[in-house]
Amino acid sequence: MSHRMSPKTRVVFKFIFGLGIWSFLVLGFFKLNGDPVMQHQYQQTPINGRLLLNKDNRWTGNEATSTTTDRYLSPAGLAGAMAGVDEVLVDNRVAVDDEQLVRDVESRLPSLPIAYWSKHKNVVQKKATCARYPSIFELEFNNIYWQTLRSTNGTFQLFGAYYDIRKRSRIGPAVRILGMIDRIEPRVKTFCQLWFDGQKEPFIVKTFEYKYIWFNKWGNYKQGIYQPYLIACQIPKPFRGLVPASVSLVEKQCDTATNNLRVLYNRPLDDQKRGFAVCVKGLDFLYDDLSVRLVEWIELLGMLGADKVFFYELQVHPNISKVLRYYEEQERVHVTPLTLPGGQPNVPGFQHLFLSKKTTHKRQNELIPYNDCLYKNMYKYNFIALLDIDEVIMPRRPEDRTWHDLMERVVAKGMKLKNDTYPSYNVRNVYFFDRGEQHEHDWAKDTPRYMHMLQHVTRAKNFTKPNQYVKCFHNPERVLTLHNHFPIACLGGTCHSYPVATEDAQLQHYRADCVRTLKKSCEEFKENQVRDTTIWKYKDELIARTRRTLDVLGFFKPGASTGGGGAGAGGSLLLRGGKDSLYKR
């Protein structure tokens, strides 16, 4: 008896079988797409491609390009592909108009007065009796963020301009321009062309002063090397009370300028200052993945009372970029891209080599972001601290939980001495060392090993000497120019810095070794150490905050527990390199 099916029956059977498989596939994809648990697992899986984001992987507007998730999980997309319809993934946003373009450029180049130029270009570019307003297309840019003046005796690289009406300023209302000049003690006469809203021509004043933000005994004191300066332009009496829209620096009064800087005046509408801002110099961590340490540090600063952390970014590891973008979205940090001016290198890798070998050049370049941060925030915060990401100002008294608690006591002590506030309040430095090249130390129980500061609770018994390697809370109403460790110039006279008692606070500095200049005394620091668990008063909350952020960002390996205790509590981190190699500086 034959069991062979007829051709008609085979066609029907194939159709039913194919329909069944197709239905199974469609139902499976719908299930995966609609199940919140499955979605969560997929979105949280920290595959390497998600961890190592490109540095510039963000849009200023809505992203229109389909994601990898959409591409592989969309039933419609699958159906289209099976139907033979090719689908390419491109950005299908409509072209931006000029208004959107101006906003985008202004966010990338805050020193460029592109909005003012765009609004008034038909008026200000008409023939003038003296100087005319330069077109933004005539400006000379250097390394993206710098504008140039080439004089008969030196080249100026200009970074930013700021409106200064602080009460203690002896020159009255002024525009201060921050930049670098390849001259020591520049003697070339220059003029400031001040452009006010609605004026067809600038009001021109002679440059009041070039304020050197350096001391010649620190080195590099020779012609041809870019030196940091703060240039002052006094606001003329008829215009006091008006904020200039922009300023240009020229050698001859009627020159058409090759630079034009938007004058920044970041004053709160209600004139109410917040407590504390932290400024961080240009980050140069192209090869070091310090992302986890950075999370712990930012979370601790938030607990101590930092209202916002202002970072400047040279070259950083993609994971660091990922962390910074996350905190930027929460408005807890602000990141300003940065380059080196003039002929200094900006190619990744080469720049890092330059900064590591040419340390005096590095120190001079650092003064630009520090002072830019001061002038952008001088009306917004009561205190500004300049910190590196391996140090924290720690209140020592049990009753002081925050910097506000600390400074309430410290300012009161200072007032008793001189019946006035100080320009700055300095905190003594003490080293918390890593033991050996492999960071060998006893692990604190019930603390994840990735919590670097919480795990390092042994420090040098002795502090570095008074006024050496200190960090300060600066009063922005009193300081004129800042160095990494203290003010260089102050408003109203000499810079007096109040020394905060070590019983009140200490600068906890986490390093594998001392700075080079302390090489002789470093062995003594290392040989005489004491246990110091002051930071543990923040332990539980700091662990919880750090763990939560790392979990959201997908830094834990799939399936790793983020709870529980033990030395390795908090799950296994998905990081490149060895266990301890991330933390070498």
C-alpha positions as CSV (number, residue, x, y, z in Angstrom):
1,M,0.0,0.0,0.0
2,S,1.5,3.3,-1.0
3,H,1.9,6.1,1.6
4,R,3.1,8.7,-0.9
5,M,1.3,12.1,-0.7
6,S,-0.1,13.6,-3.8
7,P,1.5,16.8,-5.1
8,K,-1.5,18.8,-3.9
9,T,-1.3,17.4,-0.4
10,R,2.5,18.2,-0.2
11,V,1.9,21.8,-1.1
12,V,-0.8,22.1,1.6
13,F,1.5,20.4,4.2
14,K,4.4,22.7,3.3
15,F,2.2,25.7,3.6
16,I,0.9,24.6,7.1
17,F,4.4,23.8,8.3
18,G,5.8,27.1,7.1
19,L,2.9,29.0,8.6
20,G,3.5,27.3,11.9
21,I,7.2,28.2,11.9
22,W,6.4,31.8,10.9
23,S,3.8,32.1,13.7
24,F,6.3,30.7,16.2
25,L,9.0,33.3,15.2
26,V,6.5,36.2,15.3
27,L,5.1,35.2,18.7
28,G,8.7,34.8,20.0
29,F,9.8,38.2,18.9
30,F,6.6,39.8,20.2
31,K,7.1,38.1,23.5
32,L,10.7,39.3,23.7
33,N,9.8,42.8,22.7
34,G,6.8,43.0,25.1
35,D,8.2,41.3,28.2
36,P,9.5,44.0,30.6
37,V,11.8,41.5,32.4
38,M,13.4,40.4,29.1
39,Q,13.8,44.0,28.0
40,H,15.4,44.9,31.3
41,Q,17.8,42.0,31.1
42,Y,18.8,43.0,27.5
43,Q,19.1,46.7,28.3
44,Q,21.2,46.0,31.5
45,T,23.5,43.5,29.9
46,P,26.8,45.4,29.9
47,I,28.3,44.1,26.7
48,N,31.6,45.5,25.8
49,G,30.2,47.6,23.0
50,R,27.9,49.4,25.5
51,L,30.7,50.0,28.0
52,L,33.2,51.4,25.6
53,L,31.3,54.3,24.1
54,N,32.9,56.6,21.6
55,K,34.0,59.9,23.1
56,D,31.6,62.0,20.9
57,N,28.8,59.5,20.9
58,R,26.0,62.0,21.7
59,W,23.6,64.2,19.7
60,T,22.4,67.7,20.5
61,G,18.9,66.9,19.3
62,N,16.7,63.8,19.1
63,E,18.3,60.7,17.7
64,A,16.6,59.5,14.6
65,T,18.8,56.6,13.6
66,S,17.4,53.2,14.6
67,T,19.4,51.5,17.4
68,T,20.8,48.0,17.2
69,T,18.1,46.9,19.5
70,D,15.4,48.2,17.1
71,R,17.1,46.5,14.2
72,Y,17.1,43.0,15.7
73,L,13.9,43.0,17.7
74,S,11.4,44.8,15.5
75,P,8.9,42.3,13.9
76,A,8.1,44.9,11.3
77,G,11.7,45.2,10.4
78,L,12.0,41.4,10.2
79,A,8.9,41.2,8.0
80,G,10.2,43.9,5.7
81,A,13.6,42.2,5.4
82,M,11.9,38.8,4.6
83,A,9.7,40.5,2.1
84,G,12.9,41.5,0.2
85,V,12.8,45.2,1.2
86,D,16.3,46.6,2.1
87,E,16.3,48.9,5.0
88,V,19.4,51.0,5.7
89,L,20.0,52.8,9.0
90,V,20.7,56.5,8.5
91,D,20.0,59.7,10.3
92,N,16.7,60.9,8.7
93,R,16.4,64.2,10.6
94,V,15.5,67.2,8.6
95,A,18.2,69.7,8.0
96,V,18.7,72.3,10.8
97,D,17.8,75.9,10.2
98,D,20.1,78.8,11.0
99,E,18.5,79.4,14.4
100,Q,19.1,75.8,15.5
101,L,22.6,76.0,14.1
102,V,23.4,79.2,16.1
103,R,22.2,77.5,19.3
104,D,24.3,74.4,18.6
105,V,27.5,76.5,17.8
106,E,26.9,78.6,20.9
107,S,26.7,75.5,23.1
108,R,30.0,74.2,21.6
109,L,31.8,77.6,21.6
110,P,30.5,79.6,24.5
111,S,33.1,82.3,24.0
112,L,31.9,83.0,20.4
113,P,29.1,85.7,20.3
114,I,27.4,84.0,17.4
115,A,23.9,84.8,18.6
116,Y,24.7,88.5,18.8
117,W,26.3,88.5,15.4
118,S,23.4,86.6,13.8
119,K,21.0,89.1,15.3
120,H,22.8,92.3,14.3
121,K,24.9,91.3,11.3
122,N,23.0,93.5,8.9
123,V,23.7,96.6,11.1
124,V,27.1,96.1,12.6
125,Q,28.9,95.2,9.4
126,K,28.0,98.5,7.7
127,K,30.8,101.0,7.1
128,A,32.0,102.5,10.3
129,T,34.1,105.6,11.1
130,C,36.6,103.5,13.0
131,A,36.4,99.8,13.8
132,R,33.7,97.7,12.4
133,Y,32.3,94.6,14.0
134,P,34.2,91.6,12.6
135,S,32.3,88.9,10.9
136,I,32.5,85.6,12.7
137,F,34.0,84.2,9.5
138,E,36.9,86.6,9.7
139,L,38.0,85.5,13.2
140,E,41.2,83.6,13.6
141,F,40.7,80.4,15.6
142,N,43.4,78.3,17.1
143,N,42.8,74.7,18.3
144,I,39.0,75.1,18.2
145,Y,38.5,77.0,21.5
146,W,41.1,79.8,21.2
147,Q,41.0,83.1,19.3
148,T,44.1,84.9,18.1
149,L,45.6,88.4,18.1
150,R,49.0,88.6,16.3
151,S,50.7,91.8,17.4
152,T,54.0,93.4,16.5
153,N,55.4,92.0,19.7
154,G,53.9,88.7,20.6
155,T,50.9,86.5,19.8
156,F,47.8,86.4,22.1
157,Q,45.7,83.2,22.4
158,L,42.4,84.2,24.0
159,F,40.1,81.7,25.8
160,G,37.3,83.7,27.4
161,A,35.9,87.1,28.5
162,Y,33.9,87.9,31.7
163,Y,32.0,90.8,33.1
164,D,33.4,91.7,36.6
165,I,31.5,94.1,38.9
166,R,32.7,92.8,42.2
167,K,32.6,95.4,44.9
168,R,36.2,95.0,46.0
169,S,37.6,95.6,42.5
170,R,39.6,98.8,42.6
171,I,39.2,99.5,38.8
172,G,35.4,99.3,39.0
173,P,33.3,97.5,36.4
174,A,35.5,95.7,33.9
175,V,35.8,93.0,31.3
176,R,38.5,90.5,32.1
177,I,40.0,88.5,29.2
178,L,41.7,85.1,30.0
179,G,44.3,83.8,27.7
180,M,48.0,83.1,27.0
181,I,50.7,85.3,25.5
182,D,54.0,84.1,24.2
183,R,55.8,86.9,26.0
184,I,57.0,87.6,29.5
185,E,56.1,91.1,30.7
186,P,54.4,92.0,27.4
187,R,54.8,95.7,26.6
188,V,52.8,95.9,23.4
189,K,50.0,98.5,23.7
190,T,46.6,97.1,22.9
191,F,43.0,98.3,23.0
192,C,39.7,96.7,23.9
193,Q,36.8,97.2,21.5
194,L,33.7,96.9,23.7
195,W,30.5,96.1,21.7
196,F,27.2,96.9,23.4
197,D,23.8,95.7,22.2
198,G,22.4,98.1,19.7
199,Q,25.6,100.1,19.1
200,K,26.8,100.4,15.5
201,E,30.4,101.1,16.7
202,P,32.4,99.9,19.6
203,F,33.5,102.0,22.6
204,I,37.3,101.7,22.6
205,V,39.5,101.8,25.7
206,K,43.1,101.2,26.3
207,T,43.9,97.9,27.9
208,F,44.3,98.5,31.7
209,E,46.7,95.7,32.6
210,Y,48.2,92.3,31.8
211,K,48.0,90.3,35.1
212,Y,50.5,87.5,35.1
213,I,49.1,84.3,36.5
214,W,52.5,82.8,37.4
215,F,55.7,83.5,39.3
216,N,59.0,83.7,37.4
217,K,60.7,81.5,40.0
218,W,58.5,78.6,39.0
219,G,60.2,78.2,35.6
220,N,59.5,78.7,31.9
221,Y,60.2,82.4,32.4
222,K,61.4,83.2,28.8
223,Q,60.1,84.6,25.6
224,G,58.4,82.4,23.1
225,I,56.6,80.1,25.6
226,Y,52.9,80.8,26.1
227,Q,52.3,82.3,29.5
228,P,48.9,82.6,31.3
229,Y,47.5,86.2,31.7
230,L,44.3,87.9,32.8
231,I,43.8,91.1,30.7
232,A,41.6,93.9,32.1
233,C,39.5,96.4,30.2
234,Q,37.7,99.1,32.2
235,I,34.1,99.8,31.4
236,P,33.8,103.6,30.6
237,K,31.6,105.6,32.9
238,P,28.8,106.3,30.3
239,F,28.3,102.5,29.9
240,R,28.6,101.4,33.6
241,G,25.5,99.3,34.3
242,L,25.5,97.9,30.8
243,V,27.0,94.5,30.0
244,P,29.0,94.4,26.8
245,A,27.8,91.8,24.3
246,S,31.4,91.1,23.2
247,V,35.0,92.4,23.3
248,S,37.8,92.3,20.8
249,L,41.5,92.9,21.6
250,V,43.4,94.9,18.9
251,E,46.8,96.6,18.6
252,K,45.5,99.7,16.8
253,Q,42.2,101.3,17.8
254,C,40.5,101.1,14.5
255,D,41.7,97.6,13.4
256,T,39.1,95.1,12.3
257,A,39.7,92.5,14.9
258,T,40.7,88.9,14.3
259,N,39.1,87.9,17.7
260,N,35.7,88.6,19.2
261,L,34.8,87.1,22.6
262,R,31.3,86.9,24.0
263,V,31.3,88.5,27.4
264,L,30.0,86.0,30.0
265,Y,27.9,87.2,32.9
266,N,26.5,84.2,34.7
267,R,24.5,85.9,37.5
268,P,21.5,84.2,39.0
269,L,18.2,86.0,38.4
270,D,17.4,86.0,42.1
271,D,21.0,86.9,43.1
272,Q,21.0,83.9,45.4
273,K,24.3,82.0,45.6
274,R,24.5,78.3,46.2
275,G,27.1,76.7,48.5
276,F,30.0,75.0,46.9
277,A,31.4,74.5,43.4
278,V,34.4,72.2,42.6
279,C,36.6,72.9,39.6
280,V,38.7,70.1,38.0
281,K,41.6,70.9,35.6
282,G,41.8,69.4,32.1
283,L,41.4,65.6,32.5
284,D,44.3,63.7,30.8
285,F,43.3,60.0,31.2
286,L,43.4,58.7,27.7
287,Y,44.7,55.3,28.7
288,D,43.6,55.0,32.4
289,D,40.1,53.8,33.0
290,L,39.4,55.6,36.3
291,S,35.7,55.6,35.7
292,V,34.8,53.6,38.9
293,R,36.9,55.7,41.1
294,L,35.4,58.8,39.5
295,V,31.9,57.6,40.4
296,E,32.9,57.1,44.0
297,W,34.5,60.5,44.1
298,I,31.6,62.4,42.6
299,E,29.1,60.7,44.9
300,L,31.2,61.5,47.9
301,L,31.5,65.2,46.9
302,G,27.7,65.3,46.5
303,M,27.3,64.0,50.1
304,L,29.8,66.5,51.4
305,G,27.8,69.4,49.8
306,A,29.3,70.1,46.4
307,D,26.4,71.6,44.4
308,K,28.1,71.0,41.1
309,V,31.5,69.8,39.7
310,F,33.0,71.5,36.7
311,F,35.3,69.3,34.7
312,Y,37.5,70.3,31.8
313,E,38.3,67.6,29.4
314,L,41.4,67.1,27.3
315,Q,41.6,63.3,26.5
316,V,39.8,60.7,28.5
317,H,39.1,56.9,28.3
318,P,35.6,56.1,26.8
319,N,34.4,54.8,30.2
320,I,35.2,58.1,31.8
321,S,33.2,59.9,29.1
322,K,30.3,57.6,29.8
323,V,30.4,58.5,33.5
324,L,30.6,62.2,32.8
325,R,27.7,62.1,30.3
326,Y,25.6,60.4,32.9
327,Y,26.2,63.0,35.6
328,E,25.8,65.8,33.1
329,E,22.3,64.5,32.3
330,Q,21.5,64.7,36.0
331,E,23.0,68.3,36.0
332,R,25.4,67.3,38.8
333,V,28.5,68.0,36.6
334,H,29.4,70.2,33.7
335,V,32.0,69.3,31.2
336,T,33.9,71.8,29.1
337,P,36.1,70.5,26.2
338,L,39.6,71.8,26.2
339,T,42.6,72.0,24.0
340,L,46.1,73.5,24.4
341,P,46.8,76.7,22.5
342,G,49.4,77.7,20.0
343,G,51.7,75.0,18.7
344,Q,51.3,72.7,21.6
345,P,50.2,69.2,20.7
346,N,46.5,68.1,20.8
347,V,46.8,64.8,19.0
348,P,45.7,62.0,21.5
349,G,48.6,60.2,22.9
350,F,51.1,62.8,21.8
351,Q,49.4,65.4,24.0
352,H,49.6,63.0,27.0
353,L,53.3,62.4,26.3
354,F,53.9,66.2,26.1
355,L,52.1,66.9,29.4
356,S,53.8,64.1,31.3
357,K,57.3,65.2,30.1
358,K,56.9,69.0,30.1
359,T,55.4,69.4,33.5
360,T,56.0,73.2,33.8
361,H,54.1,73.7,30.5
362,K,51.4,71.5,32.0
363,R,51.2,73.6,35.1
364,Q,50.9,76.8,33.2
365,N,48.2,75.4,30.9
366,E,46.2,74.3,34.0
367,L,45.7,77.8,35.1
368,I,43.4,78.6,32.2
369,P,40.6,76.1,33.2
370,Y,41.0,77.0,36.9
371,N,40.5,80.7,36.3
372,D,37.8,80.2,33.6
373,C,35.9,78.1,36.2
374,L,36.3,80.9,38.8
375,Y,35.0,83.6,36.5
376,K,32.1,81.6,35.1
377,N,30.9,80.8,38.6
378,M,31.9,83.8,40.8
379,Y,28.3,85.1,41.1
380,K,26.8,81.6,41.6
381,Y,28.6,80.1,44.6
382,N,29.8,81.1,48.0
383,F,33.0,79.0,47.8
384,I,34.9,77.4,44.9
385,A,37.4,74.6,45.5
386,L,40.0,73.4,43.0
387,L,40.5,69.6,43.4
388,D,42.0,66.7,41.6
389,I,40.0,63.5,41.3
390,D,42.4,61.7,43.7
391,E,41.8,64.2,46.6
392,V,39.0,65.3,48.8
393,I,38.6,67.9,51.6
394,M,37.4,65.8,54.6
395,P,35.7,67.3,57.7
396,R,37.2,65.5,60.7
397,R,34.9,66.3,63.5
398,P,32.0,63.8,64.0
399,E,29.4,66.6,64.1
400,D,30.6,68.0,60.7
401,R,28.8,66.0,58.0
402,T,29.2,68.5,55.2
403,W,31.4,71.3,54.0
404,H,28.7,73.7,55.1
405,D,29.0,72.5,58.7
406,L,32.8,72.8,58.5
407,M,32.9,76.2,57.0
408,E,30.3,77.7,59.4
409,R,32.8,76.9,62.1
410,V,35.9,77.9,60.2
411,V,34.6,81.3,58.9
412,A,33.6,82.2,62.4
413,K,37.1,81.5,63.7
414,G,38.6,83.6,60.9
415,M,36.3,86.5,61.7
416,K,37.6,86.7,65.2
417,L,41.1,87.3,63.9
418,K,40.5,90.1,61.4
419,N,36.8,90.9,61.5
420,D,36.4,90.1,57.8
421,T,36.3,87.1,55.5
422,Y,39.4,85.7,54.0
423,P,40.0,85.3,50.3
424,S,40.7,81.6,50.9
425,Y,40.7,78.9,53.6
426,N,43.4,76.4,53.1
427,V,43.4,72.7,54.2
428,R,46.6,70.7,54.9
429,N,47.6,67.8,52.7
430,V,48.1,64.3,54.0
431,Y,48.8,61.2,51.9
432,F,46.7,58.0,51.9
433,F,49.2,55.6,50.2
434,D,48.7,52.5,48.2
435,R,51.0,49.8,49.5
436,G,53.3,48.6,46.8
437,E,52.8,48.4,43.1
438,Q,50.0,45.8,43.4
439,H,48.0,47.9,45.9
440,E,48.6,45.3,48.6
441,H,46.7,46.1,51.8
442,D,44.1,44.6,54.1
443,W,40.7,44.7,52.5
444,A,37.9,46.2,54.6
445,K,35.1,43.8,55.3
446,D,31.6,44.5,54.0
447,T,33.0,47.0,51.6
448,P,33.3,46.3,47.8
449,R,36.9,46.2,46.7
450,Y,36.2,48.7,43.9
451,M,35.5,51.4,46.6
452,H,39.0,52.8,46.4
453,M,38.8,55.6,49.1
454,L,36.8,53.4,51.5
455,Q,39.4,50.7,51.2
456,H,42.4,52.9,51.8
457,V,42.2,54.0,55.4
458,T,45.9,54.1,56.3
459,R,47.6,57.5,55.9
460,A,50.9,59.2,56.7
461,K,51.1,60.2,60.3
462,N,52.5,63.6,59.4
463,F,50.9,66.2,57.2
464,T,52.9,68.0,54.6
465,K,54.2,71.4,55.8
466,P,51.8,74.3,56.3
467,N,51.1,76.2,53.0
468,Q,52.6,73.4,51.0
469,Y,50.4,71.3,48.7
470,V,47.3,72.7,50.3
471,K,43.9,73.0,48.7
472,C,41.5,75.9,49.4
473,F,37.9,76.9,49.6
474,H,38.1,80.2,47.7
475,N,35.8,83.2,48.3
476,P,35.0,84.3,44.7
477,E,34.2,87.8,45.9
478,R,37.8,88.2,47.1
479,V,40.1,86.3,44.6
480,L,41.4,87.7,41.3
481,T,43.6,84.9,40.0
482,L,44.0,81.3,41.1
483,H,46.7,78.7,41.2
484,N,46.2,75.0,41.9
485,H,47.0,75.4,45.6
486,F,46.2,79.0,46.5
487,P,45.3,82.5,45.1
488,I,48.0,84.3,43.2
489,A,46.2,87.7,43.3
490,C,43.3,89.1,45.3
491,L,40.9,92.0,45.2
492,G,41.5,94.7,47.7
493,G,45.1,93.9,48.6
494,T,47.3,91.1,49.8
495,C,46.1,87.5,49.5
496,H,45.7,86.3,53.1
497,S,44.7,82.6,53.4
498,Y,43.3,81.3,56.6
499,P,44.8,77.9,57.7
500,V,42.1,75.4,58.6
501,A,43.2,73.5,61.7
502,T,43.9,69.8,61.1
503,E,41.5,68.9,63.9
504,D,38.7,70.5,61.7
505,A,39.6,69.2,58.2
506,Q,42.3,67.5,56.1
507,L,43.0,67.1,52.4
508,Q,43.0,63.4,51.9
509,H,45.3,62.7,48.9
510,Y,45.2,59.2,47.5
511,R,48.4,58.3,45.7
512,A,50.9,55.5,45.2
513,D,53.7,57.9,45.9
514,C,54.5,61.5,46.9
515,V,54.9,64.2,44.3
516,R,58.4,64.4,42.9
517,T,59.4,67.5,44.9
518,L,58.8,65.6,48.2
519,K,61.0,62.7,47.3
520,K,63.4,63.2,50.2
521,S,60.7,63.3,52.9
522,C,58.4,60.7,51.2
523,E,60.1,57.7,52.9
524,E,59.5,59.1,56.3
525,F,55.8,59.6,55.4
526,K,55.6,56.0,54.2
527,E,57.4,54.5,57.3
528,N,55.2,56.4,59.8
529,Q,51.5,55.6,59.0
530,V,48.4,55.5,61.1
531,R,44.9,54.2,60.6
532,D,42.3,56.9,59.7
533,T,38.7,55.8,59.1
534,T,37.2,59.3,59.1
535,I,35.6,58.6,55.7
536,W,33.7,55.6,57.1
537,K,31.1,57.9,58.5
538,Y,29.8,58.1,54.9
539,K,30.4,54.4,54.3
540,D,26.9,52.9,53.9
541,E,25.4,55.7,51.9
542,L,28.5,56.0,49.7
543,I,28.5,52.3,48.9
544,A,24.8,52.4,48.1
545,R,25.1,55.5,45.8
546,T,28.1,54.2,44.0
547,R,26.7,50.7,43.5
548,R,23.4,52.1,42.2
549,T,25.2,54.3,39.6
550,L,27.5,51.5,38.5
551,D,24.5,49.3,38.1
552,V,22.6,51.8,36.0
553,L,25.6,52.3,33.8
554,G,26.1,48.6,33.3
555,F,29.5,48.2,34.9
556,F,28.7,44.9,36.6
557,K,29.2,41.6,34.8
558,P,26.0,39.8,33.8
559,G,24.5,37.7,36.6
560,A,26.7,39.3,39.3
561,S,25.0,40.2,42.5
562,T,25.0,43.8,43.5
563,G,24.0,43.1,47.1
564,G,25.4,41.1,50.0
565,G,28.5,41.5,52.0
566,G,32.1,40.4,51.9
567,A,35.3,41.9,50.7
568,G,34.1,41.7,47.1
569,A,30.5,42.8,47.8
570,G,28.8,44.7,45.0
571,G,29.4,42.3,42.1
572,S,32.2,41.8,39.7
573,L,33.0,44.8,37.6
574,L,33.4,44.5,33.9
575,L,36.7,46.4,33.4
576,R,39.6,46.2,31.1
577,G,43.1,45.3,32.5
578,G,44.1,43.8,35.7
579,K,42.4,44.1,39.1
580,D,44.6,46.9,40.2
581,S,46.0,48.3,37.0
582,L,43.2,50.8,36.8
583,Y,44.3,52.7,39.8
584,K,47.9,53.4,38.9
585,R,48.7,57.1,38.3
